[in-house]
Amino acid sequence: MFGTPRSHENDPERAILAAIEIRDAAQALGLGVTAGINSGEVFFGEMGSEQHRELTVMGPVVNLAARLQGKAESGQILVGEPTYGHTERMFRFTDLSVEIKGIDQPVTAHRVEETLARPARVRGIEGRRARLIGRDREFDNLKGALTKAVQGDGQILAIIGEAGVGKSRLIAELKQFAMTPTANRPSPMWIEGRCVELGETVSYWPFIDAFHYYFGSRTDDEDSVRADAITSALQGLVASGDLTDRQMDEIGPLLGHMRSIEFGNEWDDRLKFADGQEIRHRTFHAVQDFLVALSRRQPIVLVLDDLHWADSSSIDLISLLMESLADSPIFLLCVYRPETDHRCWRLGAIAERKCIERFHEVRLRELTTDESRKLVDALLNIEDLPESVSDMILAKAHGNPFFVEEVVRSLIDSGVVYLDGDVWKASGAIESVTVPETVQSVVLTRVDRLEAELRHVLQSASVIGRVFRRRVLERVATQSSDIEQALWELEDHALIYQGRTVPEPEYVFRHALTQDAVYQTVVQHRRAEFHGSVAREMEALYADDIDAHIEQLAYHYELSDDDGKAAEYLLRAGEKARRNYLNDEATAYLTKCLEMLEALPETEYTAQQRLDANMSLGKLRHGAASPEEAER
């Protein structure tokens, strides 16, 4: 199980990597293993009697994973469609059609062949790529800093932004710009190093990855191949006069040690008697000298991405590299999320102290409504896109480009938006869209980092709705001892923000998709209890002004186990809507009321409610259609 007790954005990738490692270890022992992997929502909890209980996992997702394992041949790893969708840019797959017991039609499975040497990074919709929208000023800053750096005036720039706000896309656009040289701007050597979430426990991870990138290393390369690549590169720098023989003999063993490579010569013994502190100090200067030597041949752009997952040694090494910018054509591009409690947040202050005249900071904001609409139009190019569909996309994504793209992708997958020849079309309005798993993983990775009490408060708020009042939350989130402090911390994590303060404090989830994703983490049977609790507390709090809250009470009671209260408030909400000439809403409320009454025992009270609901529906139809329709 990957994703419990804590979610990670790359859980499907982790699962495949673990399966590959298990398979390879088993094959080394002469054993053949098979694996089936699938992704999605499962039931995970304790099952059993009072005498014996154990954790178990169940659900269709688990069943299909087991069936896929059963279909795999020795040494094969088969994954389902959801897992493939998450990881197609990280691995090479072969598509298979397999017969699965209990499923009428053949199922598409994907056999894992190998890990890609350089996984794709930029998110997006297959076959659709919108122009860069809402980032003109930020892109100009990047181009200006890059131009200075490749002309010999080293620079450092920090790109800071939330997940999905467009950091990777901006870097991709900059790379395209950089690799199109002009008479005054030579083409640089582009090197990328990315952190991964477990990278905080691995020293120098972004630099190790950057050297994989530079040396063109493959995951299945032998040590000898990697060692030869380092040796060859260093010998070339010596031949060009950019390094001395002595520097080569110092840098080689340290780069090898950093990447766990043995050379099979005297270099392997160079660090035998050095202690950890000495190796750290020498490694810092070896990396610095190597990069400076490379930059003498050709200007360098060094992209260090996802530094919010970087280890402390990497941050300190970046600090040292800042000292080389004055004399070297190096553009140091540091990319991270605004996580103020992480060590990467110190980089700005360090740069301002060491090289303020060379330091730039680009903070990516969310797109405006107009920019988001342009992005949707650019992705789909549908002239007559129904306004309800467009509004739903904008409301869900709230200016996050990744969220916009994933909601659009979800609409394509569900058939609401479809390709007719070469033209995208929309089938019409929709009521809702399921939170895409890609978005859910991004959101839940952040949520799972919270303390248990904060998660409980956030879940309670998600049941109340995207907009929630503090007084209601205080009564529902019973496990929190200090709601005000909890709300302050959730604001600090950029998950919610304070809306109105009059007539009482009100808070809002930053993204509708965040509220949706958090709500999905509430166990199904607990949701009804939560909704009932919210409704009862609202009844008590707003007893003197109940009419203003009837619609919310109808909503919460409908999702609770109290069918009687649900019928009562659905009827009252329907009557209120009819009096305000909101005929469509009134019809929907009254119809739901009648459906709810069908499940209740027949009493004098429910009979009167049924009569009232039918009379109101009759009046609505009388005003909108023929007398015969009203009578019916």
N, C-alpha and C positions, 0 to 999 in steps of 0.2 A: 504494500500500500504506500503510495506516494501522495502527499497532500494532507497527511494527518500525522501527528497532532498539529502540524503547521504547514500552511500552503506555501508553495514557491511558484514563481512565474514559469519555471521550466520543469515542472514535475513530470510531464510526459517524456521529455528529453532525459531526465534523470533515470526514469524507469527503463528506457531502452539502453542507456549506457550501463546500468546495473546488469541487465540481461546479457549484454555482450560480454561483460567482465566475468559473469558466472559461467557462461558458455565456454569462453576461452580457457578459464581455469579448469573446467571439467574436461575439456578436450586434451589439455596437457596431461591429465591423469588417465587418458584413454577412455573417458566416459562421454556418452552422447546425451545432451539435454535438449529440451524444447521449451519454448516460451510463447505465451499468448498475452498480449497487452491491449487493454482498452481504456478509454477515458470517459468520465461523465459522473453524474450524481449516483451515489450508492447509499444504502443504509449501513451505518457503522455504529455499533453499540453493543451493550451487554445483552445476552440472551440466556435463558435457562431458568431453573427453579431457584427457590430461596437457598437450597442446599449447595447448588453448583451453578455458577454463572461464568460465562466467558465471552470475551470480545469476539464479534463475528462481523463479517461483511457480506451483504447480499444485495441482489437486484439484477435487472437485465444486463447492466454493464459488466458485472462480475460473471454472469452466465456466459456472455459472448466471449469474454477473455478466456474462460475455461474451454469453450468449444474451439477457439482458435488454437489453443495449445494442443488440443487433441488432434487437430488437422495438420499441425506442423511436423515435418520430418526431422530426423536427428540433426541437431545443430542449427535448426531454423528458428527464427524469431518472427512471429506474425503479429501484426498490429491492426486494430480496427480503424475505421474511417476517422473518428474524432482524434485519435492519437496521431494518425498520419497528418491530419490538417494542422496540428500543432508543431510537427517536427519535420515536415517535408523539406525545409530549408537547411536542416542539420544533417540529414542522412540520405543516402541513395537507396531507393526502394524498387522492388519489382512488384507490379500489380498482379494479383491472383484472383480467380473466381472460385469460391469454395462453397460446397453444399453444407449447410448447418442444420442439424436436427432441430425441428420445431419452427423453422423458418421456411416458408414456401419457396421464395426466390433465392437464387445464389447470392451470396454476400461477397462484396469486394474486400479482400484482405490485402495487406501490403507486407511483403517479406523484406526485412532489413538486410541490406547487402553490405554497406560500409558507412562509416562516419565520413562526412565530407571534410576535405582538408581545410576549406575556408567557408563556413556556413554563411548563407545570405543573411543580411541584417535588416534591411529596410522593409518595414511592414507595408501592407497594401493589398489591393484587390487584384487578383490575377488578371492580366490583360488590360488593366485600367491604371493609368498614372496621371494624376492631376498635376498641373503646374504648381509651383510653390506659391502659396496664398497667405497673405497676411504677415510675411516675414521679410519684406523688402529692406527695412532699416537694419534688421539683425544681419541679413545676408551681406549688406554693404559693409558692415563692421568686420565681418569675417574676411571678406575679399581684401579690404584695406590692410588688415593685419597680416594676411598671408603675403600680399605683395611686398610689404616692408621686409618680411622675414626672408623671402627668397632673393631679395636684392641685397641681403647681407646684414640687415638690422634685425637680429633675433627677437621673437615676440612670444608671449604666452597669453592664451585666451581661454577663459572658462565659459562653457555653455551650461547653463543651469536650468532645469525644467522638470516638471512632473513626468511620470511615465506616460508615454503616448502623446506628448505635446509637440513632438516633431524634431527632437534632437538628432536622431539618426538620419532623417530626411535632409536636414540642413547640412550635415556632414557629407552626405552623398552628393548633394548639389555643389558643395565646395570642392569635392574631389574632382568632379567633372570640370569645374572652372579651372582648377589648378593644373589639370592635365591637358589643358588647351593653352599652350604657351604663346606669348607675344614677344615682340622685339625687346621690350623692356622687362618682361617677366618670364624667366626661365622655368621650365617644368621641374618640379621638385621630386625627390624620392618620397613616396607615400608609404608610411608604416603605421599599422594599427595594432593596438593591444587592448583587449577587452577583459574586464573583470567578470567573474561569475559569482553567484551568491555564496558559494562555499569558499570563494577566494580570500575572505578575511582570515582564513586559517592557513593560507599558503603564502609564504614570503615571496614578494616580487611577481605575483601572478600576472599583472598587466604587462610587465616587461618580458616575462617568459613568453607570453602570447605574442607580443610584438616581435620577438626574435623568431618565433615559429613563422610569423608572417614574412619577415625579412629573408630568412634562409629558405623559405618555401618548403618547410617540413611537412611531412604527411604523418598521420597518426600511426601508421604501420611501418614507418621507417625504422631500420635497425640503428643501433647506437653508432655503428661505424659510419653510416651514411650521414648522420647528424654531426658527428665529430669531424668528418671530412669537410662538411660545409663550413664549419667554424674555422677550421685550419686554412682552407682555401681563401676565405674572405679576409682573414688576417694577413695572410701572405701577400694578397693583392694590395692591401693597404701599406704594407712594408715596401713592396716593389714601387708603389707610386710616391713613396716618401711621406705618406701621411701618418705612419707609425714607425717607431724604431723596433729593432729586433727585441730589445729589452721589454718594451711595452707589449709586444705580441706575446712574449713568454709570461707576462703577468696577466694579460686580459684573457688569454685562451683558457687556462685552468679555471678561472673564476666564472666565465660564461658557461663552461662545462659543468661546474659545480652547481650553478644556479639552475641549470636545466637537467641535472642528474645524468650527465653524459660522461662516460669514460673514454679516454683517447687511446688507451693501450700503449702509452709511452710515458716518458718521465713527467709529463704534465700531471698525471694522476697522483703523483706523490708531492706536488708542490704545496699542498695545503694540509699535509698529514699532521704537522705539529702546530698548526695555527688554531687559536681558540675562536669561539663564536664571534666575539666582539671584533677581533682582528679581521676575520673573514668578511664580516658585515662592512667594515670600513673600506677594505680593499675592493669589495664588490661594487660599492657605490662609485668609487673612482674608476674602476674598470669600465663600467657602463658609460660613465661620463666621457672617458677618453675614447671609447669605441664610437659613440655617437658623434662626437666632435670630429673625429677622423673621417667618418662617413660624410659629414657635412662639408668637408674640404673638397670632396669630389663633386658633390651635388647637394643643393639645398635640401633640407629634410622637413617633412611635415610628420610629426609624431602625434598620433591620435591615441589618447588613453581614455577609454570609454567605460562608463558605469563605475566610476571611482567611488561611488557610495558603497561599493562592496570591496574596496581595496584594503589591503593590510597596512599596518603602520609603517613598515619598512619602505613600501612603495611610495607612500606620501612623503617620507623623509628623502627618498631618492629624487622625487620630483623637485623638492625644495633645493637640493644640490644642483640639479640641472639648470635651475633659474640663473645660477651664477655664470653659466656658459653662454647665455644669450647675447651678451654685449659683443662677443668676439666671433660668434658663429651664426650662419644662416639657418637657424633652427626655428620652426614654428611649433610650439608646444601647445597642443589643443587638449584641454582637460574637460571631460564631460561627466556631469553627475546630477543627481536629483537634489532638491533643496532639503536635505536631511541634516538639520543643524546640530544634531547630537553625534554625527559621524565625524571622524577625524578629517575627512576630505574637506569639510567646511572651513578648515583652517587655511586652505590653500590661498584663498583671496587675501587674507591678512598677511600671510607670508610673502606673497608676490608684491603687495603694496609696500612692504618693508624692504624687500631686496631689489625690486626692479619696477617700481611704480610707473615709470615712463614707458615700459614695454608691456604693461599688463592691461588687458581688456576683459570685460565681463559682459556676457549676453544672457539676459534672463528671459526665457521664453514664456510669454503669457498665453492664456487660452485665446482662441479665435473669437472675434465678435460674432454676433448673430449674422450679420451681413457676410462676413468672411466664411462662416460655416456654410451658409446657403450657397455661396460661390463654389465651395468645395464639393458639395452635393451635386450641384449642376455640372461641375467639371468631371466628376466621376461617372455620372449617368447620362448627362446631356439629353434629358427628357423635357421637351418644351412644355408639355401639359401634365407635368408631375402633379398629382392631386395635392392640394395645399395641406390636407390632413396628414398625408404621408411625410411631406417635407417638414411640417411642424413637429411631428413625432420624432423624427430623426434629430432635429435641432434640440428639442427638449431633453431627449435621452442623453445626447453627447455633451451638451453644455460647453461647446467650444474646444473640446479635446479632439484633435484631428484623428488620432487612432480610434477613439470611440466612434467618431463619425463614420470612418471606413468600415469598422466592424459591424455597426448597425446596418449600414447599407449592404454589407456582405450577408448578414442574417436575413435581410429582406429578399435578397437574390436567392439564397438557399431555400427560403420558404415559398418561393414562387410569387410573392407579391410584386417584385420587380423581376422582369424576365427579358431575355434577348429574343427579339423577333427579327430574324435575318441579321442585319448589322445595326439594328436600332434597339435601344433599351426602351421598354414600356412598363407602365405600372398598371396593375389590375384594378386598383381602386383603393379606397380608404381601409385602414385596419385599426383595430382597437388597441393592440399592444404588440410588443415583440419580446421574445425571450432574450434574456441577457446572454450574449455570446460568451462561450466558454473562455475565449481569449481575453475578453474584458474581465470576466469573473476572476480569472487567475491573477491578473494585475491588481485588482482591487483587494482580493482576499489575502494576497501576499502581504499587503500593508496592514490589513486588519488583524491578521494572525500575530503580528509583532506586538500588538497592544497587550497590556495587562488584562487578566481575566475580567476584572471589574469594569474596565473601559469597554471591552467587547460586549459585556452584558448591557451596558448603557446604550451602546450603538445598536445592538439588536433590538432593544426595547423601542428605541427611536424609529427604527426601520419599520416596525409594526404600526406605529402611529401614522407614519406617512413621510413623504419627502419634507413637508413642512410640519413642525411639531412645536408645541408650546411646553415651556419648562415645567409649568405646574402639573401638566398631565404626566410628563416624563418622571417627575419626582415621585408620583404615586405608583407608577408602573415598574420602574427600575428599582425594585426593592432591595437588590443586592449591593447597591451603591450607598456609601455613607455620606458622600459629599458630591451631589449632582453638579453644583456650580464649578467645583474643581475639575470634575470629569468633562464637563462641556468645554471648559477652558483648554484642557489638554487635547480634546478632539478637534477644536479649532486650530490649535497649534500644529496638529498633524494634517491640517488642510483637508479634513474629511467633511466638516460642516462649517457653517458660518452663521453669525447672528443676523437675523432679518429685522423685523420690526421690534421695537421695545414698548410700543403703546398699542393697545391697552395693557398688554403684558408681554414679557420676553418671549420671542419666537425664534426658532432656529431652523436652518434649511440644510439638507444634504447638498454638498457641493455639486455632485452629479446625480441625476436621477438613476443612472446605472449603478452608482455606488449603493444607493438605497436598495435597489433591486437585488444586487449581489449579496448584500448583508442580510436582507430578508430571506434569501434562499438558504442561508445557513441556519435559520431557525427550524428545528425539527418539525415535521408536518403536524404531528399530534399536539405539539406545543403552540403552534400558531393559533389554533382555535381558542386555547386558554388565554393567550396574550390578547387576542382581539376582544374577547369577552371582558377581560380585565380593563382594557382601554375604554371600552364602551361604558362600563359601570362607573369608572372613575370620572369620565366626562359627564355622565348623568348627574353625579353628585356635585361636581364642581360648577356646572353651568345650569343648575336647576332653575335659577331665576331668569335664564335667557336661553331656554332649551330650543326655541324655534330657530335660533341662529346656527344650531349645531345638528339639526335633524339629519341632514345628508350624511355627515360623518358617523353619526350613531347608526344609521341604516347600514352603512358600509361595514362598520366593525361588527355589528350584531349578525349581519348576513354571513360573515366569515367565522363567527363563533359557533358554539354548540347550542345557543339559545334561540331556537327557531321561533318561539313565541314573540320574543322581543324583536327579532328580525322582521317578522310580519308586521308588527305594530309600527315600527319606524319606517319601513318601506311604504306602508300605506300613508303615513303622515308626510313622508317626503314626496310621494306622488301627488297628494292633495295640494301641497305647497307649490310644486312645480306647475300644476294645472291652474292654480289661482294666478300665477305669474306668467301664464301663457307660454310656458316652456313645454309644448305638447309632446315632443319626442322624449324628453327626459321623464315627463309624467307617465307616459305609456310604458317606458322601461321599468320604472319603479313599481307601478301597479301590476304589471305582468309578473315581476319577480315576487311581489306580495302574494299573488294567487298561487304561484308555484310553491311558495313556502307554506301556505295554508294547507295544501294538499297533503303535506307530511304531518300535520297536526291532528289530534283527535277532534272530532266534531263536538262543539259546545255551542251554547247560545252566543258566547262572545265571538268565537271564530266564524260562526254563521253571519253575524252582523258585519264583521270585517270583510268577509267575502262579498256580501251584498254591497257594502260601501265601495269596495274596489271595483266591482262590476259597474255600479252606477257611475262612478267617475270615468271609467273607460268608455261607457256609453256616451257620456257628455262630450268627451274628447272626440269620439268618432262622429257624433252628431254635428259637431262644428267643422269637421274635416271632410265628411263624406255624406252619403245619402242617409235618409231616415232608416232605410232597411238595414244598412250597415250598423247604425247606432242600436237598433232594436236587437240585432244579432249579438 
